[in-house]
């Protein structure tokens, strides 16, 4: 993927989504939460039981402006937002850098109907999530299917033209992993 911003949020796949956003992320945290339990045994070491369940949560935080970064953009539904063409494979799509109220609206509307697809988060270069041979070394990126748990927008004194945002997602495992293990 050729992208100057490497955290992408969309309501479906790169080719199938109707909303494509590139976020000015300052921090991305991926948490893998496991729940093994232990049972004490008489006169011996405890028994540890690990059923192999793993929950994934992703937190993205960064800066977002009050208004769009390109007042000359008159594209329908993307008025005033800076956009960039991002190519994945042979397909190029325009991704917008959202302003606060646009991102807030899309997060609120994403769960209002059962036919709304989950969010897809793309982080970094996803060409080779895992090394497959000596010539295909891992690029470290990943794609996750996720749903928003919490979104917070905070404004600091003296910086009323922008917000600090934090979005927490619950997620499936990376898309390149076997989801049925």
Phi and psi in degrees as GROMACS dihedral restraints (atoms count N, CA, C in turn):
[ dihedral_restraints ]
;  ai    aj    ak    al  type     phi  dphi    fc
    3     4     5     6     1  -104.6    20    10
    4     5     6     7     1   100.6    20    10
    6     7     8     9     1  -142.8    20    10
    7     8     9    10     1   128.7    20    10
    9    10    11    12     1   -70.4    20    10
   10    11    12    13     1   -29.1    20    10
   12    13    14    15     1  -106.6    20    10
   13    14    15    16     1   132.5    20    10
   15    16    17    18     1  -108.0    20    10
   16    17    18    19     1    13.4    20    10
   18    19    20    21     1  -119.6    20    10
   19    20    21    22     1   109.6    20    10
   21    22    23    24     1  -112.5    20    10
   22    23    24    25     1   139.7    20    10
   24    25    26    27     1  -128.5    20    10
   25    26    27    28     1   128.5    20    10
   27    28    29    30     1  -148.3    20    10
   28    29    30    31     1   161.0    20    10
   30    31    32    33     1   -96.6    20    10
   31    32    33    34     1    47.0    20    10
   33    34    35    36     1   154.5    20    10
   34    35    36    37     1  -161.2    20    10
   36    37    38    39     1   -76.0    20    10
   37    38    39    40     1   168.3    20    10
   39    40    41    42     1   -54.2    20    10
   40    41    42    43     1   -44.0    20    10
   42    43    44    45     1   -85.0    20    10
   43    44    45    46     1   -23.5    20    10
   45    46    47    48     1  -104.5    20    10
   46    47    48    49     1    -5.4    20    10
   48    49    50    51     1   -79.6    20    10
   49    50    51    52     1   152.3    20    10
   51    52    53    54     1  -100.8    20    10
   52    53    54    55     1   -16.5    20    10
   54    55    56    57     1  -119.4    20    10
   55    56    57    58     1   123.0    20    10
   57    58    59    60     1  -127.5    20    10
   58    59    60    61     1   114.3    20    10
   60    61    62    63     1  -124.8    20    10
   61    62    63    64     1   142.0    20    10
   63    64    65    66     1  -111.2    20    10
   64    65    66    67     1   123.3    20    10
   66    67    68    69     1   -99.3    20    10
   67    68    69    70     1   141.7    20    10
   69    70    71    72     1   -83.9    20    10
   70    71    72    73     1    77.5    20    10
   72    73    74    75     1   -84.6    20    10
   73    74    75    76     1   136.0    20    10
   75    76    77    78     1   -99.0    20    10
   76    77    78    79     1   -25.0    20    10
   78    79    80    81     1  -151.2    20    10
   79    80    81    82     1   139.4    20    10
   81    82    83    84     1  -128.8    20    10
   82    83    84    85     1   128.7    20    10
   84    85    86    87     1  -124.3    20    10
   85    86    87    88     1   129.4    20    10
   87    88    89    90     1  -114.6    20    10
   88    89    90    91     1   118.8    20    10
   90    91    92    93     1  -110.4    20    10
   91    92    93    94     1   130.2    20    10
   93    94    95    96     1  -106.9    20    10
   94    95    96    97     1   114.5    20    10
   96    97    98    99     1  -107.9    20    10
   97    98    99   100     1   119.7    20    10
   99   100   101   102     1  -113.3    20    10
  100   101   102   103     1   156.9    20    10
  102   103   104   105     1  -132.9    20    10
  103   104   105   106     1    61.3    20    10
  105   106   107   108     1   -69.6    20    10
  106   107   108   109     1   153.2    20    10
  108   109   110   111     1  -122.7    20    10
  109   110   111   112     1   158.7    20    10
  111   112   113   114     1  -127.5    20    10
  112   113   114   115     1   145.2    20    10
  114   115   116   117     1  -122.5    20    10
  115   116   117   118     1   122.4    20    10
  117   118   119   120     1   -68.8    20    10
  118   119   120   121     1   141.0    20    10
  120   121   122   123     1  -118.3    20    10
  121   122   123   124     1   147.6    20    10
  123   124   125   126     1   -65.0    20    10
  124   125   126   127     1   127.3    20    10
  126   127   128   129     1    56.2    20    10
  127   128   129   130     1    27.9    20    10
  129   130   131   132     1  -153.3    20    10
  130   131   132   133     1   171.7    20    10
  132   133   134   135     1   -65.8    20    10
  133   134   135   136     1   147.8    20    10
  135   136   137   138     1   -61.1    20    10
  136   137   138   139     1   152.0    20    10
  138   139   140   141     1   -86.5    20    10
  139   140   141   142     1   124.4    20    10
  141   142   143   144     1  -104.2    20    10
  142   143   144   145     1   125.8    20    10
  144   145   146   147     1  -113.7    20    10
  145   146   147   148     1   119.5    20    10
  147   148   149   150     1  -121.0    20    10
  148   149   150   151     1   107.7    20    10
  150   151   152   153     1   -79.8    20    10
  151   152   153   154     1    -2.1    20    10
  153   154   155   156     1    81.8    20    10
  154   155   156   157     1    15.1    20    10
  156   157   158   159     1   -84.4    20    10
  157   158   159   160     1   139.3    20    10
  159   160   161   162     1  -137.5    20    10
  160   161   162   163     1   124.1    20    10
  162   163   164   165     1  -102.6    20    10
  163   164   165   166     1   142.4    20    10
  165   166   167   168     1  -114.9    20    10
  166   167   168   169     1   132.2    20    10
  168   169   170   171     1  -129.1    20    10
  169   170   171   172     1   145.0    20    10
  171   172   173   174     1  -127.2    20    10
  172   173   174   175     1   132.0    20    10
  174   175   176   177     1  -122.3    20    10
  175   176   177   178     1   127.4    20    10
  177   178   179   180     1  -120.1    20    10
  178   179   180   181     1   130.8    20    10
  180   181   182   183     1  -134.1    20    10
  181   182   183   184     1   153.8    20    10
  183   184   185   186     1   179.8    20    10
  184   185   186   187     1  -159.9    20    10
  186   187   188   189     1  -112.8    20    10
  187   188   189   190     1   140.5    20    10
  189   190   191   192     1  -139.6    20    10
  190   191   192   193     1   138.1    20    10
  192   193   194   195     1   -81.9    20    10
  193   194   195   196     1   160.2    20    10
  195   196   197   198     1   -68.6    20    10
  196   197   198   199     1   -36.4    20    10
  198   199   200   201     1  -125.9    20    10
  199   200   201   202     1   161.9    20    10
  201   202   203   204     1   -64.4    20    10
  202   203   204   205     1   156.7    20    10
  204   205   206   207     1   -90.6    20    10
  205   206   207   208     1     1.8    20    10
  207   208   209   210     1  -140.6    20    10
  208   209   210   211     1    89.3    20    10
  210   211   212   213     1   -65.0    20    10
  211   212   213   214     1   -13.2    20    10
  213   214   215   216     1   -84.3    20    10
  214   215   216   217     1   -11.7    20    10
  216   217   218   219     1   -73.1    20    10
  217   218   219   220     1   113.0    20    10
  219   220   221   222     1  -112.7    20    10
  220   221   222   223     1    20.7    20    10
  222   223   224   225     1   -64.9    20    10
  223   224   225   226     1   133.1    20    10
  225   226   227   228     1   -53.1    20    10
  226   227   228   229     1   133.4    20    10
  228   229   230   231     1    71.5    20    10
  229   230   231   232     1    -2.1    20    10
  231   232   233   234     1  -127.7    20    10
  232   233   234   235     1    26.0    20    10
  234   235   236   237     1   -53.2    20    10
  235   236   237   238     1   128.1    20    10
  237   238   239   240     1    77.9    20    10
  238   239   240   241     1    -3.9    20    10
  240   241   242   243     1   -93.4    20    10
  241   242   243   244     1   140.1    20    10
  243   244   245   246     1   -67.2    20    10
  244   245   246   247     1   139.0    20    10
  246   247   248   249     1  -131.0    20    10
  247   248   249   250     1   156.8    20    10
  249   250   251   252     1  -142.0    20    10
  250   251   252   253     1   141.2    20    10
  252   253   254   255     1   -83.0    20    10
  253   254   255   256     1   126.6    20    10
  255   256   257   258     1  -121.5    20    10
  256   257   258   259     1   128.2    20    10
  258   259   260   261     1  -103.9    20    10
  259   260   261   262     1   131.8    20    10
  261   262   263   264     1  -126.4    20    10
  262   263   264   265     1   112.3    20    10
  264   265   266   267     1    68.9    20    10
  265   266   267   268     1  -119.9    20    10
  267   268   269   270     1  -108.3    20    10
  268   269   270   271     1     4.3    20    10
  270   271   272   273     1  -105.8    20    10
  271   272   273   274     1   124.3    20    10
  273   274   275   276     1  -105.2    20    10
  274   275   276   277     1   134.7    20    10
  276   277   278   279     1  -131.6    20    10
  277   278   279   280     1   148.9    20    10
  279   280   281   282     1   -84.8    20    10
  280   281   282   283     1   125.1    20    10
  282   283   284   285     1  -108.5    20    10
  283   284   285   286     1   136.5    20    10
  285   286   287   288     1  -101.6    20    10
  286   287   288   289     1   150.2    20    10
  288   289   290   291     1   -93.0    20    10
  289   290   291   292     1   106.9    20    10
  291   292   293   294     1   -73.4    20    10
  292   293   294   295     1   156.0    20    10
  294   295   296   297     1   -95.6    20    10
  295   296   297   298     1   167.4    20    10
  297   298   299   300     1   -54.5    20    10
  298   299   300   301     1   -52.2    20    10
  300   301   302   303     1   -67.3    20    10
  301   302   303   304     1   -31.2    20    10
  303   304   305   306     1   -66.2    20    10
  304   305   306   307     1   -48.6    20    10
  306   307   308   309     1   -62.4    20    10
  307   308   309   310     1   -43.9    20    10
  309   310   311   312     1   -59.3    20    10
  310   311   312   313     1   -45.3    20    10
  312   313   314   315     1   -61.5    20    10
  313   314   315   316     1   -44.6    20    10
  315   316   317   318     1   -66.3    20    10
  316   317   318   319     1   -36.9    20    10
  318   319   320   321     1   -65.2    20    10
  319   320   321   322     1   -44.2    20    10
  321   322   323   324     1   -64.3    20    10
  322   323   324   325     1   -44.6    20    10
  324   325   326   327     1   -74.5    20    10
  325   326   327   328     1   -16.9    20    10
  327   328   329   330     1   -64.2    20    10
  328   329   330   331     1   -25.7    20    10
  330   331   332   333     1  -110.4    20    10
  331   332   333   334     1    15.9    20    10
  333   334   335   336     1   -82.9    20    10
  334   335   336   337     1   -14.6    20    10
  336   337   338   339     1  -138.3    20    10
  337   338   339   340     1   153.1    20    10
  339   340   341   342     1   -71.0    20    10
  340   341   342   343     1   -19.0    20    10
  342   343   344   345     1   -90.8    20    10
  343   344   345   346     1     2.1    20    10
  345   346   347   348     1   -76.4    20    10
  346   347   348   349     1   125.1    20    10
  348   349   350   351     1   -69.7    20    10
  349   350   351   352     1   157.4    20    10
  351   352   353   354     1   -68.8    20    10
  352   353   354   355     1   164.5    20    10
  354   355   356   357     1   -73.6    20    10
  355   356   357   358     1   146.8    20    10
  357   358   359   360     1  -116.3    20    10
  358   359   360   361     1   126.0    20    10
  360   361   362   363     1  -109.0    20    10
  361   362   363   364     1   125.7    20    10
  363   364   365   366     1  -114.2    20    10
  364   365   366   367     1   124.0    20    10
  366   367   368   369     1  -121.2    20    10
  367   368   369   370     1   118.6    20    10
  369   370   371   372     1    74.2    20    10
  370   371   372   373     1  -164.1    20    10
  372   373   374   375     1   -83.5    20    10
  373   374   375   376     1   112.7    20    10
  375   376   377   378     1   -98.2    20    10
  376   377   378   379     1    14.0    20    10
  378   379   380   381     1   -54.5    20    10
  379   380   381   382     1   -50.0    20    10
  381   382   383   384     1  -134.7    20    10
  382   383   384   385     1    88.9    20    10
  384   385   386   387     1   -58.7    20    10
  385   386   387   388     1   -34.7    20    10
  387   388   389   390     1  -128.4    20    10
  388   389   390   391     1   141.2    20    10
  390   391   392   393     1   -64.2    20    10
  391   392   393   394     1   133.0    20    10
  393   394   395   396     1  -114.1    20    10
  394   395   396   397     1   -15.0    20    10
  396   397   398   399     1  -168.5    20    10
  397   398   399   400     1   176.3    20    10
  399   400   401   402     1   -60.0    20    10
  400   401   402   403     1   -27.9    20    10
  402   403   404   405     1   -92.5    20    10
  403   404   405   406     1   -14.2    20    10
  405   406   407   408     1  -115.1    20    10
  406   407   408   409     1    69.0    20    10
  408   409   410   411     1   -72.7    20    10
  409   410   411   412     1   151.6    20    10
  411   412   413   414     1   -58.9    20    10
  412   413   414   415     1   136.7    20    10
  414   415   416   417     1   -97.0    20    10
  415   416   417   418     1    -6.6    20    10
  417   418   419   420     1    84.9    20    10
  418   419   420   421     1    -6.9    20    10
  420   421   422   423     1   -87.2    20    10
  421   422   423   424     1   170.3    20    10
  423   424   425   426     1  -158.1    20    10
  424   425   426   427     1   157.6    20    10
  426   427   428   429     1  -120.7    20    10
  427   428   429   430     1   133.7    20    10
  429   430   431   432     1  -126.7    20    10
  430   431   432   433     1   144.2    20    10
  432   433   434   435     1   -99.3    20    10
  433   434   435   436     1   128.2    20    10
  435   436   437   438     1  -147.6    20    10
  436   437   438   439     1   166.6    20    10
  438   439   440   441     1  -129.2    20    10
  439   440   441   442     1   144.3    20    10
  441   442   443   444     1   -72.5    20    10
  442   443   444   445     1   132.1    20    10
  444   445   446   447     1  -100.7    20    10
  445   446   447   448     1   -50.3    20    10
  447   448   449   450     1  -142.2    20    10
  448   449   450   451     1   137.4    20    10
  450   451   452   453     1  -128.5    20    10
  451   452   453   454     1   133.6    20    10
  453   454   455   456     1  -132.2    20    10
  454   455   456   457     1   135.9    20    10
  456   457   458   459     1  -121.5    20    10
  457   458   459   460     1   123.4    20    10
  459   460   461   462     1  -123.3    20    10
  460   461   462   463     1   135.4    20    10
  462   463   464   465     1  -111.9    20    10
  463   464   465   466     1   131.9    20    10
  465   466   467   468     1   -96.3    20    10
  466   467   468   469     1   145.6    20    10
  468   469   470   471     1   -59.0    20    10
  469   470   471   472     1   138.5    20    10
  471   472   473   474     1    84.0    20    10
  472   473   474   475     1    -5.2    20    10
  474   475   476   477     1  -129.6    20    10
  475   476   477   478     1    49.8    20    10
  477   478   479   480     1   -71.7    20    10
  478   479   480   481     1    -3.7    20    10
  480   481   482   483     1   -91.2    20    10
  481   482   483   484     1    -2.0    20    10
  483   484   485   486     1  -149.0    20    10
  484   485   486   487     1   166.8    20    10
  486   487   488   489     1  -128.0    20    10
  487   488   489   490     1   155.3    20    10
  489   490   491   492     1   -98.1    20    10
  490   491   492   493     1   127.1    20    10
  492   493   494   495     1  -114.1    20    10
  493   494   495   496     1   149.4    20    10
  495   496   497   498     1  -138.0    20    10
  496   497   498   499     1   125.5    20    10
  498   499   500   501     1  -124.1    20    10
  499   500   501   502     1   127.1    20    10
  501   502   503   504     1  -110.0    20    10
  502   503   504   505     1   133.8    20    10
  504   505   506   507     1  -119.5    20    10
  505   506   507   508     1   150.6    20    10
  507   508   509   510     1  -101.2    20    10
  508   509   510   511     1   141.1    20    10
  510   511   512   513     1  -138.2    20    10
  511   512   513   514     1   155.7    20    10
  513   514   515   516     1   -76.3    20    10
  514   515   516   517     1   170.2    20    10
  516   517   518   519     1   -62.3    20    10
  517   518   519   520     1   167.5    20    10
  519   520   521   522     1   -50.3    20    10
  520   521   522   523     1   144.9    20    10
  522   523   524   525     1   -63.2    20    10
  523   524   525   526     1   -25.8    20    10
  525   526   527   528     1   -79.5    20    10
  526   527   528   529     1    -6.4    20    10
  528   529   530   531     1   -93.4    20    10
  529   530   531   532     1   153.3    20    10
  531   532   533   534     1   -68.5    20    10
  532   533   534   535     1   116.1    20    10
  534   535   536   537     1   -79.1    20    10
  535   536   537   538     1    -3.9    20    10
  537   538   539   540     1  -106.5    20    10
  538   539   540   541     1     3.1    20    10
